[in-house]
Amino acid sequence: MKFAEHLAAHITPEWRKQYINYEEMKAMLYMAVEEAPSAESVEPEILQRHFANFDEQFFQYCDKELKKINTFYAEKLAEAHRKFANLYSELKDSLMNNMGTQKKHAVGEKKIPSRKLQELKLAFSEFYLSLILLQNYQTLNYTGFRKILKKHDKLLNSNFGAKWREEHVETSHFFTNKDIDKLIKDTEDAVTNELEGGDRPKAMKRLRVPPLGEQQSPWTTFKVGLFSGSFIVLLIAVVLSAIFHEGSTENLKVAFRLYRGPLLFIEFLFLIGVNVYGWRSSGKQFFVTTPRPK
């Protein structure tokens, strides 16, 4: 799989515009090669000047993309630190409050009401997923820079791309910062020790993240095609029956009154699906399910 396809399959839709613009940078490289004068018809100095002018524009664009990624990563990392502090504080408060109100438990025993426990487990699971997505963002952008700069050196027969990567990308905040790894470990430890009683396999099963960019099942595609085709055929049959129906329209009125409830329900679900698809396509987060601290 080409990296452009890999990137498109693994990005977080809500962050679509914050990733490296790999396709645009690749198009710039191919355009520079196509517009370059033939080496046989011009002096080597003219060809070098052409690529030098292009490199100036290209690396300015790379720097702009790098600043965008660094800024977004820093914002999301700061947000993750705040969210972890709030969740962990809420967890500790729940433990302390419960130990103070339930005197029948032994001193030091940690027990949280089941409803509150489920809310905390859900909150930590969703937070853990957001950390994995941020880690994935970090990896994809570094890989994007590495591949596009390698392509630059290959097409232009130079080593400026490798030097720029070493001097700028590999010293940038989003690549050198390892706080996200520590947050992931701290979250795993908190869920293991505080919510699952030290049972790490059970904690990791709860925190398990589905494969990013998982392919659609062929069976799902088959069912969607089957039911969509059946619906279209039935809809056409109903419309034709209504148009060419002879005699009294009383039966049609009875049928509409009888089935208008299910029809409105199906229409409602269809419009919700269209709405959600539109929001996802535009890279917006539509539903928020994380429990808010009280």
Protein Blocks (a to p, Z undefined) as FASTA:
>chain_A
ZZklmmmmmmcfklmmmpccfklmmmmmmmmmmmpccfklpcfklmmmmmmmmmmmmmmm
mmmmmmmmmmmmmmmmmmmmmmmmmmmmmmmmmmmmmmmmmmmbcehiacddfklmmmmm
mmmmmmmmmmmmmmmmmmmmmmmmmmmmmmmmmmnopaklmmmmmmmmmmmmklmpcklm
mmmmmmmmmmmmmmnnopaklmmmmmpccdehiacdfklmmmmmmmmmmmmmmmmmmmmm
mmmpgcjfklmmmmmmmmmmmmmmmmmmmmmmmmmmmmmmnopafbdcbdcdZZ
